Amino acid sequence: MVMTETMFLVGFVAFIAAILLLDMFVIDRKAHVVSIREATVWTFVWIGLALLFAVFLWFHGDMVHGIENFNDLQTVASKYASHLKLHPDDFEMSLQQYRHYMTVSYISGYLIEKTLSVDNLFVMMMIFTSFGVGKNEYQHVLNWGILGAIVLRFVFIFLGSAIISRFDWVLLVFGVVLVYSGVKMYLNRNDKAEMNVEKHPLVRLLSKTGRIHTQFEGDKFFVRRAGRLLLTPLFVTVLVIEFSDLIFAFDSIPAIFSVSLDPYVVFFSNIFAILGLRAMFFLLAAISDKFRYLKLGVCVLLVFIGVKMLIHEYVEIDAVASLVFILGVLGISIGASLFAKKS
Protein backbone atom coordinates (compact mmCIF):
# COMPACT_ATOMS: atom_id res chain seq x y z
CA MET A 1 0.00 0.00 0.00
CA VAL A 2 2.87 2.37 0.79
CA MET A 3 4.21 2.02 -2.75
CA THR A 4 0.75 2.70 -4.22
CA GLU A 5 0.29 5.78 -2.01
CA THR A 6 3.71 7.09 -3.07
CA MET A 7 3.02 6.50 -6.75
CA PHE A 8 -0.38 8.20 -6.53
CA LEU A 9 1.12 11.17 -4.70
CA VAL A 10 3.93 11.50 -7.27
CA GLY A 11 1.36 11.35 -10.09
CA PHE A 12 -0.81 13.96 -8.38
CA VAL A 13 2.13 16.31 -7.81
CA ALA A 14 3.26 15.85 -11.43
CA PHE A 15 -0.27 16.70 -12.63
CA ILE A 16 -0.41 19.83 -10.47
CA ALA A 17 3.09 20.86 -11.59
CA ALA A 18 2.06 20.49 -15.26
CA ILE A 19 -1.02 22.69 -14.66
CA LEU A 20 1.06 25.35 -12.90
CA LEU A 21 3.77 25.38 -15.59
CA LEU A 22 1.14 25.64 -18.33
CA ASP A 23 -0.56 28.46 -16.46
CA MET A 24 2.65 30.36 -15.65
CA PHE A 25 4.59 30.03 -18.90
CA VAL A 26 1.91 29.66 -21.58
CA ILE A 27 -1.49 31.04 -20.55
CA ASP A 28 -0.26 33.95 -18.41
CA ARG A 29 3.15 34.48 -19.96
CA LYS A 30 2.43 38.14 -20.72
CA ALA A 31 2.03 40.37 -17.65
CA HIS A 32 -1.29 42.20 -17.53
CA VAL A 33 -3.90 43.57 -15.16
CA VAL A 34 -6.45 40.82 -14.51
CA SER A 35 -10.05 41.89 -15.12
CA ILE A 36 -13.01 40.86 -12.95
CA ARG A 37 -14.37 38.76 -15.82
CA GLU A 38 -11.08 36.87 -16.23
CA ALA A 39 -10.76 36.36 -12.46
CA THR A 40 -14.35 35.05 -12.29
CA VAL A 41 -13.83 32.59 -15.16
CA TRP A 42 -10.61 31.20 -13.65
CA THR A 43 -12.18 31.01 -10.19
CA PHE A 44 -14.89 28.72 -11.59
CA VAL A 45 -12.31 26.70 -13.57
CA TRP A 46 -10.33 25.93 -10.39
CA ILE A 47 -13.51 25.18 -8.43
CA GLY A 48 -14.57 22.85 -11.24
CA LEU A 49 -11.27 20.95 -11.07
CA ALA A 50 -11.62 20.63 -7.30
CA LEU A 51 -15.15 19.24 -7.67
CA LEU A 52 -14.02 16.79 -10.36
CA PHE A 53 -11.42 15.44 -7.93
CA ALA A 54 -14.19 15.07 -5.33
CA VAL A 55 -16.13 12.95 -7.84
CA PHE A 56 -13.00 10.81 -8.33
CA LEU A 57 -12.71 10.27 -4.56
CA TRP A 58 -16.42 9.40 -4.31
CA PHE A 59 -16.08 6.55 -6.82
CA HIS A 60 -12.38 5.60 -6.68
CA GLY A 61 -10.95 7.06 -3.46
CA ASP A 62 -9.56 3.64 -2.49
CA MET A 63 -6.99 3.99 -5.29
CA VAL A 64 -5.16 6.63 -3.21
CA HIS A 65 -4.20 4.00 -0.64
CA GLY A 66 -4.16 0.97 -2.91
CA ILE A 67 -6.91 -0.83 -0.98
CA GLU A 68 -7.49 -4.30 -2.47
CA ASN A 69 -9.19 -6.25 0.33
CA PHE A 70 -10.89 -5.82 3.69
CA ASN A 71 -7.61 -6.13 5.62
CA ASP A 72 -6.15 -3.22 3.62
CA LEU A 73 -9.28 -1.17 4.28
CA GLN A 74 -9.22 -1.95 7.99
CA THR A 75 -5.56 -0.94 8.22
CA VAL A 76 -6.17 2.43 6.54
CA ALA A 77 -9.39 3.11 8.47
CA SER A 78 -7.74 2.31 11.82
CA LYS A 79 -5.14 5.00 11.10
CA TYR A 80 -7.34 7.75 9.69
CA ALA A 81 -11.00 6.99 10.53
CA SER A 82 -11.20 4.62 13.48
CA HIS A 83 -14.76 5.75 14.25
CA LEU A 84 -16.15 4.18 11.07
CA LYS A 85 -18.05 0.94 11.59
CA LEU A 86 -16.89 -1.36 8.81
CA HIS A 87 -18.54 -4.68 7.96
CA PRO A 88 -16.11 -7.61 7.35
CA ASP A 89 -18.84 -9.57 5.56
CA ASP A 90 -19.53 -6.78 3.07
CA PHE A 91 -16.28 -5.41 1.68
CA GLU A 92 -17.91 -3.38 -1.11
CA MET A 93 -20.26 -1.54 1.24
CA SER A 94 -17.42 -0.84 3.70
CA LEU A 95 -15.21 0.38 0.86
CA GLN A 96 -17.96 2.69 -0.38
CA GLN A 97 -18.40 4.00 3.16
CA TYR A 98 -14.72 4.91 3.35
CA ARG A 99 -14.74 6.51 -0.10
CA HIS A 100 -17.68 8.69 0.89
CA TYR A 101 -15.95 9.63 4.15
CA MET A 102 -12.84 10.67 2.18
CA THR A 103 -14.96 12.77 -0.17
CA VAL A 104 -16.88 14.60 2.55
CA SER A 105 -13.64 15.23 4.47
CA TYR A 106 -11.97 16.50 1.29
CA ILE A 107 -14.82 18.94 0.54
CA SER A 108 -14.87 20.14 4.17
CA GLY A 109 -11.10 20.68 4.11
CA TYR A 110 -11.34 22.51 0.80
CA LEU A 111 -14.03 24.86 2.13
CA ILE A 112 -12.11 25.50 5.35
CA GLU A 113 -8.92 26.33 3.45
CA LYS A 114 -10.79 28.57 1.01
CA THR A 115 -12.55 30.42 3.81
CA LEU A 116 -9.44 30.90 5.92
CA SER A 117 -7.56 32.04 2.82
CA VAL A 118 -9.75 35.13 2.63
CA ASP A 119 -7.87 36.71 5.54
CA ASN A 120 -4.54 35.81 3.95
CA LEU A 121 -5.61 37.42 0.66
CA PHE A 122 -6.25 40.69 2.49
CA VAL A 123 -2.72 40.45 3.89
CA MET A 124 -1.39 39.94 0.34
CA MET A 125 -3.21 43.07 -0.81
CA MET A 126 -1.59 44.99 2.01
CA ILE A 127 1.86 43.63 1.08
CA PHE A 128 1.46 44.64 -2.58
CA THR A 129 0.35 48.13 -1.58
CA SER A 130 3.13 48.55 1.01
CA PHE A 131 5.85 47.52 -1.46
CA GLY A 132 4.35 49.59 -4.29
CA VAL A 133 4.06 46.64 -6.67
CA GLY A 134 2.41 47.52 -9.99
CA LYS A 135 -0.91 45.79 -10.68
CA ASN A 136 0.42 44.25 -13.87
CA GLU A 137 3.03 42.38 -11.79
CA TYR A 138 0.56 40.95 -9.24
CA GLN A 139 0.06 37.85 -11.33
CA HIS A 140 3.80 37.16 -11.63
CA VAL A 141 4.36 37.43 -7.88
CA LEU A 142 1.29 35.35 -6.99
CA ASN A 143 2.36 32.53 -9.34
CA TRP A 144 5.64 32.06 -7.47
CA GLY A 145 3.93 32.65 -4.13
CA ILE A 146 1.49 29.82 -4.83
CA LEU A 147 4.30 27.52 -5.95
CA GLY A 148 6.15 28.18 -2.70
CA ALA A 149 2.93 27.67 -0.69
CA ILE A 150 2.45 24.22 -2.24
CA VAL A 151 5.97 23.14 -1.23
CA LEU A 152 5.45 24.45 2.32
CA ARG A 153 2.09 22.68 2.65
CA PHE A 154 3.59 19.38 1.47
CA VAL A 155 6.26 19.54 4.18
CA PHE A 156 3.93 20.76 6.93
CA ILE A 157 1.08 18.34 6.22
CA PHE A 158 3.09 15.13 6.06
CA LEU A 159 5.32 16.19 8.95
CA GLY A 160 2.21 17.10 10.96
CA SER A 161 0.60 13.76 10.15
CA ALA A 162 3.70 11.89 11.31
CA ILE A 163 3.71 13.84 14.58
CA ILE A 164 -0.02 13.30 15.20
CA SER A 165 0.29 9.55 14.55
CA ARG A 166 2.89 9.33 17.34
CA PHE A 167 1.57 11.98 19.73
CA ASP A 168 -2.22 12.28 19.46
CA TRP A 169 -2.26 14.93 22.23
CA VAL A 170 -0.94 17.34 19.59
CA LEU A 171 -4.56 17.60 18.40
CA LEU A 172 -5.41 19.25 21.72
CA VAL A 173 -2.64 21.78 21.17
CA PHE A 174 -4.00 22.47 17.69
CA GLY A 175 -7.47 22.95 19.20
CA VAL A 176 -6.22 25.53 21.72
CA VAL A 177 -4.32 27.41 18.98
CA LEU A 178 -7.41 27.57 16.76
CA VAL A 179 -9.74 28.76 19.52
CA TYR A 180 -7.19 31.41 20.47
CA SER A 181 -6.82 32.48 16.82
CA GLY A 182 -10.60 32.72 16.37
CA VAL A 183 -11.09 34.82 19.51
CA LYS A 184 -8.12 37.05 18.67
CA MET A 185 -9.37 37.57 15.12
CA TYR A 186 -12.81 38.52 16.45
CA LEU A 187 -11.37 41.05 18.92
CA ASN A 188 -9.18 42.59 16.19
CA ARG A 189 -11.72 42.33 13.37
CA ASN A 190 -12.11 46.11 13.03
CA ASP A 191 -8.41 46.93 13.21
CA LYS A 192 -6.92 48.35 10.03
CA ALA A 193 -4.04 46.19 8.80
CA GLU A 194 -0.88 48.15 8.09
CA MET A 195 2.69 47.26 7.26
CA ASN A 196 5.91 49.20 7.66
CA VAL A 197 8.10 47.63 4.99
CA GLU A 198 11.39 48.81 6.49
CA LYS A 199 10.54 47.31 9.90
CA HIS A 200 9.42 43.92 8.59
CA PRO A 201 11.78 41.30 10.15
CA LEU A 202 12.50 39.61 6.82
CA VAL A 203 13.27 42.91 5.07
CA ARG A 204 15.53 44.00 7.93
CA LEU A 205 17.39 40.68 7.74
CA LEU A 206 17.88 40.95 3.97
CA SER A 207 18.89 44.62 4.26
CA LYS A 208 21.85 43.62 6.42
CA THR A 209 23.31 41.68 3.46
CA GLY A 210 23.44 44.87 1.37
CA ARG A 211 22.03 43.00 -1.61
CA ILE A 212 18.61 44.63 -2.00
CA HIS A 213 18.19 46.73 -5.12
CA THR A 214 16.21 49.91 -4.41
CA GLN A 215 14.18 50.01 -7.64
CA PHE A 216 11.81 47.70 -9.52
CA GLU A 217 13.19 46.29 -12.77
CA GLY A 218 10.03 45.17 -14.57
CA ASP A 219 9.26 41.54 -13.71
CA LYS A 220 12.87 40.69 -12.81
CA PHE A 221 13.67 39.16 -9.44
CA PHE A 222 17.43 39.71 -9.71
CA VAL A 223 19.71 42.29 -11.30
CA ARG A 224 23.48 42.49 -11.56
CA ARG A 225 25.15 45.77 -10.64
CA ALA A 226 28.93 46.25 -10.48
CA GLY A 227 29.40 42.50 -10.60
CA ARG A 228 27.05 41.90 -7.65
CA LEU A 229 23.77 39.99 -7.84
CA LEU A 230 21.05 42.03 -6.14
CA LEU A 231 17.48 41.20 -5.10
CA THR A 232 14.81 43.43 -6.61
CA PRO A 233 11.87 44.67 -4.51
CA LEU A 234 9.67 42.28 -6.52
CA PHE A 235 11.61 39.25 -5.23
CA VAL A 236 11.53 40.61 -1.68
CA THR A 237 7.74 40.89 -2.06
CA VAL A 238 7.55 37.19 -2.98
CA LEU A 239 9.62 36.29 0.10
CA VAL A 240 7.40 38.38 2.39
CA ILE A 241 4.28 36.71 0.92
CA GLU A 242 5.84 33.29 1.57
CA PHE A 243 6.63 34.41 5.11
CA SER A 244 3.01 35.48 5.66
CA ASP A 245 1.79 32.15 4.25
CA LEU A 246 4.09 30.35 6.69
CA ILE A 247 2.35 32.14 9.56
CA PHE A 248 -1.06 31.50 7.98
CA ALA A 249 -0.32 27.76 7.72
CA PHE A 250 -0.19 27.48 11.51
CA ASP A 251 -3.97 28.08 11.51
CA SER A 252 -5.09 26.48 8.26
CA ILE A 253 -3.29 23.12 8.46
CA PRO A 254 -4.39 22.27 12.04
CA ALA A 255 -7.91 23.31 11.01
CA ILE A 256 -8.03 20.79 8.17
CA PHE A 257 -6.66 18.01 10.38
CA SER A 258 -9.89 18.49 12.35
CA VAL A 259 -11.92 16.99 9.48
CA SER A 260 -9.48 14.23 8.50
CA LEU A 261 -6.28 12.67 9.81
CA ASP A 262 -5.54 11.30 6.33
CA PRO A 263 -2.54 13.38 5.13
CA TYR A 264 -3.41 12.65 1.50
CA VAL A 265 -6.95 14.01 1.83
CA VAL A 266 -5.60 17.03 3.74
CA PHE A 267 -2.94 17.64 1.08
CA PHE A 268 -5.35 17.28 -1.86
CA SER A 269 -7.89 19.69 -0.33
CA ASN A 270 -5.14 22.20 0.50
CA ILE A 271 -3.61 22.12 -2.96
CA PHE A 272 -6.86 22.57 -4.88
CA ALA A 273 -7.82 25.45 -2.57
CA ILE A 274 -4.41 27.11 -3.06
CA LEU A 275 -4.50 26.69 -6.85
CA GLY A 276 -7.54 28.95 -7.04
CA LEU A 277 -6.11 31.62 -4.74
CA ARG A 278 -4.65 33.77 -7.49
CA ALA A 279 -7.93 34.14 -9.37
CA MET A 280 -9.74 34.54 -6.06
CA PHE A 281 -7.31 37.34 -5.11
CA PHE A 282 -8.28 39.48 -8.11
CA LEU A 283 -11.96 38.73 -7.62
CA LEU A 284 -11.81 39.56 -3.93
CA ALA A 285 -9.90 42.78 -4.59
CA ALA A 286 -12.83 43.98 -6.65
CA ILE A 287 -15.68 42.92 -4.35
CA SER A 288 -14.05 42.78 -0.88
CA ASP A 289 -16.22 45.60 0.46
CA LYS A 290 -19.37 43.53 -0.18
CA PHE A 291 -18.49 40.80 2.34
CA ARG A 292 -18.19 42.64 5.62
CA TYR A 293 -19.35 39.66 7.72
CA LEU A 294 -17.16 37.02 6.09
CA LYS A 295 -14.36 37.64 8.58
CA LEU A 296 -16.83 37.06 11.41
CA GLY A 297 -17.70 33.75 9.76
CA VAL A 298 -13.99 32.84 9.72
CA CYS A 299 -13.83 33.55 13.48
CA VAL A 300 -16.79 31.26 14.14
CA LEU A 301 -15.25 28.48 12.03
CA LEU A 302 -11.90 28.69 13.82
CA VAL A 303 -13.54 28.44 17.24
CA PHE A 304 -15.84 25.59 16.10
CA ILE A 305 -12.93 23.62 14.64
CA GLY A 306 -10.78 24.24 17.72
CA VAL A 307 -13.55 23.09 20.10
CA LYS A 308 -14.17 20.04 17.90
CA MET A 309 -10.51 19.03 18.27
CA LEU A 310 -10.57 19.61 22.04
CA ILE A 311 -13.61 17.38 22.60
CA HIS A 312 -12.91 14.71 19.96
CA GLU A 313 -12.10 12.10 22.63
CA TYR A 314 -15.55 12.52 24.22
CA VAL A 315 -17.83 13.75 21.43
CA GLU A 316 -17.44 12.67 17.80
CA ILE A 317 -18.82 15.24 15.35
CA ASP A 318 -19.02 13.30 12.10
CA ALA A 319 -17.78 14.57 8.75
CA VAL A 320 -21.25 15.25 7.32
CA ALA A 321 -22.31 17.32 10.35
CA SER A 322 -19.08 19.33 10.12
CA LEU A 323 -19.64 19.96 6.42
CA VAL A 324 -23.21 21.12 7.04
CA PHE A 325 -22.02 23.49 9.78
CA ILE A 326 -19.24 24.92 7.56
CA LEU A 327 -21.67 25.48 4.68
CA GLY A 328 -24.16 27.06 7.09
CA VAL A 329 -21.62 29.52 8.49
CA LEU A 330 -20.45 30.47 5.00
CA GLY A 331 -24.00 30.88 3.73
CA ILE A 332 -25.11 33.01 6.68
CA SER A 333 -22.01 35.26 6.65
CA ILE A 334 -22.21 35.84 2.88
CA GLY A 335 -25.99 36.25 2.95
CA ALA A 336 -25.84 38.72 5.87
CA SER A 337 -23.13 40.68 4.04
CA LEU A 338 -25.18 40.98 0.85
CA PHE A 339 -28.34 41.88 2.77
CA ALA A 340 -26.49 44.56 4.75
CA LYS A 341 -25.05 45.93 1.51
CA LYS A 342 -28.51 46.31 -0.06
CA SER A 343 -30.02 47.94 3.01
C-alpha positions in Angstrom: 0.0 0.0 0.0 2.9 2.4 0.8 4.2 2.0 -2.8 0.8 2.7 -4.2 0.3 5.8 -2.0 3.7 7.1 -3.1 3.0 6.5 -6.8 -0.4 8.2 -6.5 1.1 11.2 -4.7 3.9 11.5 -7.3 1.4 11.3 -10.1 -0.8 14.0 -8.4 2.1 16.3 -7.8 3.3 15.8 -11.4 -0.3 16.7 -12.6 -0.4 19.8 -10.5 3.1 20.9 -11.6 2.1 20.5 -15.3 -1.0 22.7 -14.7 1.1 25.3 -12.9 3.8 25.4 -15.6 1.1 25.6 -18.3 -0.6 28.5 -16.5 2.7 30.4 -15.7 4.6 30.0 -18.9 1.9 29.7 -21.6 -1.5 31.0 -20.6 -0.3 34.0 -18.4 3.2 34.5 -20.0 2.4 38.1 -20.7 2.0 40.4 -17.6 -1.3 42.2 -17.5 -3.9 43.6 -15.2 -6.4 40.8 -14.5 -10.1 41.9 -15.1 -13.0 40.9 -12.9 -14.4 38.8 -15.8 -11.1 36.9 -16.2 -10.8 36.4 -12.5 -14.3 35.0 -12.3 -13.8 32.6 -15.2 -10.6 31.2 -13.7 -12.2 31.0 -10.2 -14.9 28.7 -11.6 -12.3 26.7 -13.6 -10.3 25.9 -10.4 -13.5 25.2 -8.4 -14.6 22.9 -11.2 -11.3 21.0 -11.1 -11.6 20.6 -7.3 -15.1 19.2 -7.7 -14.0 16.8 -10.4 -11.4 15.4 -7.9 -14.2 15.1 -5.3 -16.1 12.9 -7.8 -13.0 10.8 -8.3 -12.7 10.3 -4.6 -16.4 9.4 -4.3 -16.1 6.5 -6.8 -12.4 5.6 -6.7 -11.0 7.1 -3.5 -9.6 3.6 -2.5 -7.0 4.0 -5.3 -5.2 6.6 -3.2 -4.2 4.0 -0.6 -4.2 1.0 -2.9 -6.9 -0.8 -1.0 -7.5 -4.3 -2.5 -9.2 -6.3 0.3 -10.9 -5.8 3.7 -7.6 -6.1 5.6 -6.2 -3.2 3.6 -9.3 -1.2 4.3 -9.2 -2.0 8.0 -5.6 -0.9 8.2 -6.2 2.4 6.5 -9.4 3.1 8.5 -7.7 2.3 11.8 -5.1 5.0 11.1 -7.3 7.7 9.7 -11.0 7.0 10.5 -11.2 4.6 13.5 -14.8 5.8 14.2 -16.1 4.2 11.1 -18.1 0.9 11.6 -16.9 -1.4 8.8 -18.5 -4.7 8.0 -16.1 -7.6 7.4 -18.8 -9.6 5.6 -19.5 -6.8 3.1 -16.3 -5.4 1.7 -17.9 -3.4 -1.1 -20.3 -1.5 1.2 -17.4 -0.8 3.7 -15.2 0.4 0.9 -18.0 2.7 -0.4 -18.4 4.0 3.2 -14.7 4.9 3.4 -14.7 6.5 -0.1 -17.7 8.7 0.9 -15.9 9.6 4.2 -12.8 10.7 2.2 -15.0 12.8 -0.2 -16.9 14.6 2.5 -13.6 15.2 4.5 -12.0 16.5 1.3 -14.8 18.9 0.5 -14.9 20.1 4.2 -11.1 20.7 4.1 -11.3 22.5 0.8 -14.0 24.9 2.1 -12.1 25.5 5.3 -8.9 26.3 3.4 -10.8 28.6 1.0 -12.5 30.4 3.8 -9.4 30.9 5.9 -7.6 32.0 2.8 -9.8 35.1 2.6 -7.9 36.7 5.5 -4.5 35.8 3.9 -5.6 37.4 0.7 -6.3 40.7 2.5 -2.7 40.4 3.9 -1.4 39.9 0.3 -3.2 43.1 -0.8 -1.6 45.0 2.0 1.9 43.6 1.1 1.5 44.6 -2.6 0.3 48.1 -1.6 3.1 48.5 1.0 5.8 47.5 -1.5 4.4 49.6 -4.3 4.1 46.6 -6.7 2.4 47.5 -10.0 -0.9 45.8 -10.7 0.4 44.2 -13.9 3.0 42.4 -11.8 0.6 41.0 -9.2 0.1 37.8 -11.3 3.8 37.2 -11.6 4.4 37.4 -7.9 1.3 35.4 -7.0 2.4 32.5 -9.3 5.6 32.1 -7.5 3.9 32.7 -4.1 1.5 29.8 -4.8 4.3 27.5 -5.9 6.1 28.2 -2.7 2.9 27.7 -0.7 2.5 24.2 -2.2 6.0 23.1 -1.2 5.4 24.4 2.3 2.1 22.7 2.7 3.6 19.4 1.5 6.3 19.5 4.2 3.9 20.8 6.9 1.1 18.3 6.2 3.1 15.1 6.1 5.3 16.2 9.0 2.2 17.1 11.0 0.6 13.8 10.1 3.7 11.9 11.3 3.7 13.8 14.6 0.0 13.3 15.2 0.3 9.5 14.6 2.9 9.3 17.3 1.6 12.0 19.7 -2.2 12.3 19.5 -2.3 14.9 22.2 -0.9 17.3 19.6 -4.6 17.6 18.4 -5.4 19.3 21.7 -2.6 21.8 21.2 -4.0 22.5 17.7 -7.5 23.0 19.2 -6.2 25.5 21.7 -4.3 27.4 19.0 -7.4 27.6 16.8 -9.7 28.8 19.5 -7.2 31.4 20.5 -6.8 32.5 16.8 -10.6 32.7 16.4 -11.1 34.8 19.5 -8.1 37.0 18.7 -9.4 37.6 15.1 -12.8 38.5 16.5 -11.4 41.1 18.9 -9.2 42.6 16.2 -11.7 42.3 13.4 -12.1 46.1 13.0 -8.4 46.9 13.2 -6.9 48.3 10.0 -4.0 46.2 8.8 -0.9 48.1 8.1 2.7 47.3 7.3 5.9 49.2 7.7 8.1 47.6 5.0 11.4 48.8 6.5 10.5 47.3 9.9 9.4 43.9 8.6 11.8 41.3 10.2 12.5 39.6 6.8 13.3 42.9 5.1 15.5 44.0 7.9 17.4 40.7 7.7 17.9 41.0 4.0 18.9 44.6 4.3 21.9 43.6 6.4 23.3 41.7 3.5 23.4 44.9 1.4 22.0 43.0 -1.6 18.6 44.6 -2.0 18.2 46.7 -5.1 16.2 49.9 -4.4 14.2 50.0 -7.6 11.8 47.7 -9.5 13.2 46.3 -12.8 10.0 45.2 -14.6 9.3 41.5 -13.7 12.9 40.7 -12.8 13.7 39.2 -9.4 17.4 39.7 -9.7 19.7 42.3 -11.3 23.5 42.5 -11.6 25.1 45.8 -10.6 28.9 46.3 -10.5 29.4 42.5 -10.6 27.1 41.9 -7.6 23.8 40.0 -7.8 21.1 42.0 -6.1 17.5 41.2 -5.1 14.8 43.4 -6.6 11.9 44.7 -4.5 9.7 42.3 -6.5 11.6 39.2 -5.2 11.5 40.6 -1.7 7.7 40.9 -2.1 7.6 37.2 -3.0 9.6 36.3 0.1 7.4 38.4 2.4 4.3 36.7 0.9 5.8 33.3 1.6 6.6 34.4 5.1 3.0 35.5 5.7 1.8 32.1 4.3 4.1 30.4 6.7 2.3 32.1 9.6 -1.1 31.5 8.0 -0.3 27.8 7.7 -0.2 27.5 11.5 -4.0 28.1 11.5 -5.1 26.5 8.3 -3.3 23.1 8.5 -4.4 22.3 12.0 -7.9 23.3 11.0 -8.0 20.8 8.2 -6.7 18.0 10.4 -9.9 18.5 12.4 -11.9 17.0 9.5 -9.5 14.2 8.5 -6.3 12.7 9.8 -5.5 11.3 6.3 -2.5 13.4 5.1 -3.4 12.7 1.5 -7.0 14.0 1.8 -5.6 17.0 3.7 -2.9 17.6 1.1 -5.4 17.3 -1.9 -7.9 19.7 -0.3 -5.1 22.2 0.5 -3.6 22.1 -3.0 -6.9 22.6 -4.9 -7.8 25.4 -2.6 -4.4 27.1 -3.1 -4.5 26.7 -6.8 -7.5 28.9 -7.0 -6.1 31.6 -4.7 -4.6 33.8 -7.5 -7.9 34.1 -9.4 -9.7 34.5 -6.1 -7.3 37.3 -5.1 -8.3 39.5 -8.1 -12.0 38.7 -7.6 -11.8 39.6 -3.9 -9.9 42.8 -4.6 -12.8 44.0 -6.6 -15.7 42.9 -4.4 -14.1 42.8 -0.9 -16.2 45.6 0.5 -19.4 43.5 -0.2 -18.5 40.8 2.3 -18.2 42.6 5.6 -19.3 39.7 7.7 -17.2 37.0 6.1 -14.4 37.6 8.6 -16.8 37.1 11.4 -17.7 33.8 9.8 -14.0 32.8 9.7 -13.8 33.6 13.5 -16.8 31.3 14.1 -15.3 28.5 12.0 -11.9 28.7 13.8 -13.5 28.4 17.2 -15.8 25.6 16.1 -12.9 23.6 14.6 -10.8 24.2 17.7 -13.6 23.1 20.1 -14.2 20.0 17.9 -10.5 19.0 18.3 -10.6 19.6 22.0 -13.6 17.4 22.6 -12.9 14.7 20.0 -12.1 12.1 22.6 -15.5 12.5 24.2 -17.8 13.7 21.4 -17.4 12.7 17.8 -18.8 15.2 15.4 -19.0 13.3 12.1 -17.8 14.6 8.8 -21.3 15.2 7.3 -22.3 17.3 10.4 -19.1 19.3 10.1 -19.6 20.0 6.4 -23.2 21.1 7.0 -22.0 23.5 9.8 -19.2 24.9 7.6 -21.7 25.5 4.7 -24.2 27.1 7.1 -21.6 29.5 8.5 -20.5 30.5 5.0 -24.0 30.9 3.7 -25.1 33.0 6.7 -22.0 35.3 6.7 -22.2 35.8 2.9 -26.0 36.3 2.9 -25.8 38.7 5.9 -23.1 40.7 4.0 -25.2 41.0 0.8 -28.3 41.9 2.8 -26.5 44.6 4.8 -25.1 45.9 1.5 -28.5 46.3 -0.1 -30.0 47.9 3.0 
